[in-house]
Amino acid sequence: MAATFDILLVGAGHAHVVVLRQWAAHPVKARRIALLSPSPYAWYSGMLPGLLAGHYRPEQCRIHLPPLCRAAGVEFIQGTLDTLEADKKKVRLVDETWLQGQWLSLNTGSVPRLPERQQSSIEICPVKPFADFLLTVKRWQQNPAPVAIVGGGAAGVELALALAHQTPSLALFCGGVLLRGHLPTLRTRALRHLHQRGIQVHEHCAVDTLTGDRLMSGQQTVWQGNRVIMATGPTPLAWWQNSGLQCDPQGFIQSSATLQSPSHPHIFATGDCATIAGTPKNGVNAVRQGEVLANNLTHLFTKHPLGRFKPATSPLALLADGQGGALMSWGPLTGEGRLAGRWKDFLDRRFIRHHSIDKWA
Ligand SMILES: Cc1cc2nc3c(=O)[nH]c(=O)nc-3n(C[C@H](O)[C@H](O)[C@H](O)COP(=O)(O)OP(=O)(O)OC[C@H]3O[C@@H](n4cnc5c(N)ncnc54)[C@H](O)[C@@H]3O)c2cc1C
């Protein structure tokens, strides 16, 4: 028999952490609610480059979930979803137990796209799950060797700048231009920082195969070595497509402005696993979705109309430069320096403090 909940939150992504914080302040009374998460910690992605650069300790970059859940009146269940049966509102965990929710909310993030391997000896380290990524990089830091990073978005750039001083040589590959979708002036600033730190940047160089100890772009060998970090964008997971939920053409879960599945309105989906019209997948939008989600899940029981999510029109982007400063863009403006770094540090620490019940005193 499946344990049954009024609301089952699956995954402790950025949006659900915000929901828990809001419910800790204003609990949803007389409802049985649970959070399912593989780990008792939720990592805050914005601080991971700073952690790798040695500016933070691990416990400063993560939120301890069981106390936050207790404060929010939510049961914490440690486990990993394996299968979702959307029609039956049921999930099966990897350990084969079943959970059921009258309402389900999915915020499970995603994993990076991996290249094809052909008898390759290269150790691949995807940036997610964060806990596994951090363990691998920590092991590498004890025995430095050349590293290639595949993925030229904000995460790839920040990771390259964080690891530059710890790695004998570092190469960064992107399929198109660096920081696609960001302002050209931010790209220029990032390129200058990367070059100053001795990082080889390969734009318009899509890595598709690993053969032996070589990275291949089509038929061309573009790098040789043994360690590769995959920081390519989110890729769809099989369980989304097998769930019965409506997915977009790439395979991400379709979600509406009220953050509900159009095919299964009793299921909400937010963060990187969801496609919401006009919304780039990033941590900033996941956090903003959390604010709307908390209210909407509460309104389910009060019959209030559900609120609609609107993506930020000109969000502030702050990229850590690996040396305590940051590159920033806001609207049409870009800048860089230690002040921007201090601002990023303030915002990131504030997020952790705000969501860590053990730090509220
Ligand atoms: C190095 C790095 C730096 C970044 N910096 C920034 C930044 O500064 N600003 C920004 O906006 N974005 C940034 N991003 C992007 C950002 O990390 C993602 O967009 C964001 O994490 C998405 O959050 P989410 O809420 O979808 O879920 P996530 O934060 O990815 O969390 C998903 C959670 O679901 C859990 N989960 C996964 N699978 C299952 C399962 N099967 N069952 C149960 N639980 C599951 C995971 O354990 C995890 O806790 C960065 C990314 C990286 C890699």
The ligand as a Gaussian input file, in Angstrom:
#p B3LYP/6-31G(d) Opt

LIG

0 1
 C       28.112000      25.427000     -11.223000
 C       26.756000      26.020000     -11.477000
 C       26.505000      27.344000     -11.149000
 C       25.260000      27.914000     -11.395000
 N       25.057000      29.201000     -11.023000
 C       23.868000      29.765000     -11.242000
 C       23.631000      31.102000     -10.862000
 O       24.515000      31.782000     -10.325000
 N       22.402000      31.648000     -11.124000
 C       21.411000      30.917000     -11.720000
 O       20.311000      31.440000     -11.928000
 N       21.596000      29.633000     -12.093000
 C       22.796000      29.031000     -11.862000
 N       22.983000      27.725000     -12.222000
 C       21.863000      26.962000     -12.806000
 C       21.059000      26.373000     -11.658000
 O       21.856000      25.471000     -10.937000
 C       19.868000      25.562000     -12.095000
 O       19.117000      26.229000     -13.043000
 C       19.023000      25.304000     -10.853000
 O       19.755000      24.460000      -9.966000
 C       17.732000      24.634000     -11.162000
 O       17.103000      24.421000      -9.940000
 P       15.933000      23.405000      -9.781000
 O       15.027000      24.035000      -8.798000
 O       15.364000      22.991000     -11.075000
 O       16.596000      22.087000      -9.150000
 P       18.015000      21.736000      -8.573000
 O       18.561000      22.835000      -7.763000
 O       18.826000      21.160000      -9.665000
 O       17.657000      20.580000      -7.544000
 C       16.988000      19.406000      -7.932000
 C       16.816000      18.530000      -6.715000
 O       16.032000      17.392000      -7.062000
 C       16.632000      16.231000      -6.549000
 N       16.314000      15.105000      -7.414000
 C       16.822000      14.853000      -8.636000
 N       16.321000      13.714000      -9.117000
 C       15.458000      13.250000      -8.178000
 C       14.626000      12.105000      -8.096000
 N       14.576000      11.203000      -9.089000
 N       13.889000      11.919000      -6.963000
 C       13.926000      12.831000      -5.959000
 N       14.690000      13.930000      -5.992000
 C       15.441000      14.132000      -7.093000
 C       18.113000      16.544000      -6.505000
 O       18.763000      15.745000      -5.531000
 C       18.128000      18.028000      -6.154000
 O       18.129000      18.196000      -4.764000
 C       24.234000      27.137000     -12.001000
 C       24.487000      25.805000     -12.348000
 C       25.717000      25.253000     -12.089000
 C       25.961000      23.815000     -12.487000

